[in-house]
């Protein structure tokens, strides 16, 4: 995964949605760990966390430049619901539907 693929750990816990990993566009080091520790991910689905994280990483890399990813991190910190942040949030349930079934 790209180094520009995770956000703040707390950010996606706040975004909610069962399989969401608690991370975003600038530091992907927490995706797998967050997914596997997420109480919304059942034990039977924990083995699918690597596929989920790869999906999210790939989608973020396709949709957002490094500068846009940096801005998303700032938007999350500032609690600004920007257009790119809205687009970013859609990635998580889409990847969950594709990988967590």
C-alpha positions in Angstrom: 0.0 0.0 0.0 1.1 3.6 -0.6 2.4 5.6 2.2 -0.3 8.2 1.5 -3.2 5.9 2.2 -4.3 6.3 5.8 -5.9 9.2 7.8 -6.2 9.7 11.5 -7.0 6.6 13.5 -9.9 8.2 15.3 -11.4 9.6 12.1 -13.0 6.5 10.8 -14.2 5.3 14.1 -16.2 8.5 14.1 -17.4 7.8 10.5 -19.0 4.6 11.7 -20.0 1.6 9.6 -19.3 -1.9 10.8 -16.3 -2.9 8.7 -14.6 0.5 8.5 -11.0 0.5 9.5 -10.0 3.4 11.6 -7.6 5.1 9.2 -7.5 7.1 6.0 -5.1 8.8 3.4 -1.8 9.6 4.9 -0.6 6.6 7.0 -1.8 3.1 6.1 0.1 1.4 8.9 -3.0 1.1 11.0 -5.5 -0.3 8.5 -5.0 -4.0 9.1 -4.7 -3.7 12.9 -7.7 -1.4 13.1 -9.8 -3.6 11.0 -8.9 -6.7 13.1 -9.6 -4.8 16.3 -12.9 -3.2 15.1 -15.8 -4.6 17.2 -18.0 -4.2 14.1 -16.0 -6.8 12.2 -17.1 -10.3 13.3 -14.5 -12.9 14.1 -15.4 -14.8 11.0 -14.5 -11.8 8.9 -11.2 -10.8 10.5 -9.3 -12.9 7.9 -10.7 -10.7 5.2 -9.1 -7.5 6.6 -6.1 -7.7 4.3 -8.3 -7.7 1.2 -10.4 -4.9 2.6 -7.3 -2.7 3.3 -6.0 -3.5 -0.1 -9.3 -2.4 -1.7 -9.4 0.8 0.2 -5.8 1.6 -0.5 -6.3 1.0 -4.2 -9.4 3.1 -4.4 -7.8 6.0 -2.5 -4.8 5.9 -4.8 -7.0 5.9 -7.9 -9.3 8.7 -6.8 -7.0 11.2 -4.9 -3.7 12.8 -5.5 -1.2 13.0 -2.6 -2.2 16.7 -2.1 -5.9 15.8 -2.0 -5.1 13.1 0.6 -3.3 15.6 2.7 -6.3 17.9 2.5 -8.7 15.1 3.5 -6.6 14.6 6.7 -6.9 18.3 7.4 -10.7 18.3 6.7 -11.1 15.4 9.1 -9.2 17.2 11.8 -11.1 20.4 11.2 -14.4 18.5 11.0 -15.0 20.0 7.6 -17.2 17.9 5.4 -15.6 18.7 2.1 -16.5 17.2 -1.3 -13.4 15.1 -1.3 -14.1 13.9 2.3 -17.6 12.8 1.2 -16.1 10.9 -1.8 -13.5 9.4 0.6 -16.1 8.1 3.0 -17.9 6.2 0.2 -14.8 4.0 -0.4 -15.2 2.2 3.0 -18.7 0.7 2.6 -18.0 -0.1 -1.0 -14.8 -2.1 -0.1 -16.6 -3.7 2.8 -19.4 -4.9 0.4 -16.8 -6.3 -2.0 -14.5 -8.0 0.5 -16.3 -8.7 3.8 -18.9 -11.1 2.6 
